[in-house]
Amino acid sequence: MDFAHNDEHREFQDLCHRFAVEVMRPVAARYDRDQEVPWDVMREARAWGLHGLDFLQRVATDDDGQMGIIYAEELHWGCAGIALAISASGLAAAGIASSGTPEQIAKWVPECFGTADELQIGAYAVTEAQAGSDVKSLRTTAKRDGEEWVLNGSKVFISNGGIADVNVVVATVDPHLGHRGQASFIVPKGTPGLAMGKKEDKLGIRASQTAELVLEDCRIPLDHLLGGIEKLERKLERARSGQTGGSSNALATFEITRPMVGASALGIARAAYEWTLDWLEGRADERGPLLEQQHVQQTLADVATEIDAARLLVQRAAWMGRNGVPMTGGQGSMSKLKAGDVAMWATTVLMDLVGPEAGSPDHPLEKWFRDAKIYQLFEGTAQIQRLVVARMQTAERRRAREESATPEPVRA
Ligand SMILES: Cc1cc2nc3c(=O)[nH]c(=O)nc-3n(C[C@H](O)[C@H](O)[C@H](O)COP(=O)(O)OP(=O)(O)OC[C@H]3O[C@@H](n4cnc5c(N)ncnc54)[C@H](O)[C@@H]3O)c2cc1C
């Protein structure tokens, strides 16, 4: 087993890092303060080959599955809010790729990115006011009316909400069936009945727009149902007849993206760690140079170790995902859980180390501290990740016990 980066990984990491240093960092504080969509940086990302279909293809064809997490860590090192604004369309594209027919994927995934001249973005809308962690309780409905679907409901906390060209909306077709009665629909920008509700004023990742999406008698053509009507009818039929099997489209999408979210959190933790090392360098108090004091060294060693440990979990999960190794022990969720907790913890203890001035808005540490929190919240809260990991671990242990209890086949 070898997670050492090859030449292509190193070259790509260097490109991402230069983009973070030269394009993102200089404007990070401004976008954080003004809470504006960083369109100019998003266009630059396209020009640098770090956004769009070509970029996706490059990342997806990496046999080790490491390019996506390298990208996420480096860009979030630059600025988590801007990085999310650049990459949130990927979630919509993943939703389309995991549920759509080949024709739908070919049509709608490119629409989530647009062209170099005309940038487009996507949004993936699942969460509702009463259904965040509890995804099976979605209330947004999709009803068939002749040759159209009619969507009604409201989605909250949607990244790129209200500004996306392509919205992938998860709605319930049969509320009695929980997540098995749900389906994903494409709702293009400008569809009558689709409107932006409240735009959130946030603690962190402020350059990424988060808003409510309101759907009122929003009519879309039949073929905007991802996967097609026959697949949905088969799924509903299986669920109604009590057959087990099949899984939620939303959950499948989140599973694919979890190591990327973990890598994003690591970018913030690493930014805070590296900045604190620089800040400590050359500083001294009455006890001598700060970097030579044992309590400082204890904290730095713990932060470095935790970041490395989390990165190994992220690299393993990304590799497993790319190579089709089933994550039966919850490895994808573990990686996101650990990295999110490390980012929040590391930014907290590093602020403690620097002291009261670390809380000043002129100080980058306080921004990284604010940006870190979301990685314990979205794409499955830390508490939900723990439930997922615990359940998968238990199931894996039961399976192993059953297999070991199976008698050996009789040999002739
Ligand atoms: C900035 C931002 C961007 C987002 N972007 C998107 C997006 O693009 N698309 C989208 O669909 N959603 C998005 N979300 C929504 C996000 O995924 C949800 O906020 C998250 O899933 C939690 O759901 P909730 O807010 O309803 O909290 P709840 O589910 O109500 O949870 C509240 C608290 O209770 C805990 N809890 C809940 N159930 C349990 C349980 N069974 N056991 C133990 N603890 C539990 C949770 O861990 C949490 O601490 C975004 C949210 C934010 C803040």
The ligand as an ORCA input file, in Angstrom:
! r2SCAN-3c Opt
* xyz 0 1
  C     -23.814     26.504      5.038
  C     -24.700     25.333      4.756
  C     -24.751     24.820      3.459
  C     -25.585     23.731      3.185
  N     -25.692     23.281      1.898
  C     -26.641     22.348      1.603
  C     -26.899     21.981      0.250
  O     -26.252     22.464     -0.685
  N     -27.900     21.099      0.001
  C     -28.661     20.552      0.997
  O     -29.549     19.769      0.718
  N     -28.425     20.864      2.309
  C     -27.445     21.753      2.629
  N     -27.216     22.107      3.934
  C     -28.027     21.498      4.984
  C     -27.232     20.560      5.887
  O     -26.890     19.390      5.193
  C     -28.094     20.303      7.135
  O     -28.075     21.496      7.876
  C     -27.592     19.152      7.957
  O     -27.865     17.952      7.292
  C     -28.264     19.089      9.335
  O     -29.640     19.141      9.210
  P     -30.493     20.165     10.100
  O     -29.893     21.520      9.931
  O     -31.923     20.000      9.779
  O     -30.228     19.728     11.607
  P     -31.004     18.587     12.396
  O     -31.085     17.356     11.601
  O     -32.280     19.175     12.884
  O     -30.027     18.351     13.609
  C     -29.922     19.261     14.706
  C     -28.949     18.652     15.706
  O     -29.470     17.393     16.200
  C     -28.527     16.356     15.951
  N     -29.239     15.125     15.625
  C     -30.241     14.986     14.714
  N     -30.646     13.688     14.670
  C     -29.885     13.017     15.566
  C     -29.805     11.658     15.980
  N     -30.607     10.732     15.473
  N     -28.887     11.321     16.905
  C     -28.035     12.250     17.450
  N     -28.088     13.561     17.099
  C     -28.971     13.935     16.163
  C     -27.685     16.832     14.796
  O     -26.425     16.190     14.763
  C     -27.583     18.324     15.082
  O     -26.571     18.547     16.030
  C     -26.357     23.150      4.232
  C     -26.280     23.667      5.540
  C     -25.477     24.736      5.804
  C     -25.452     25.292      7.206
*
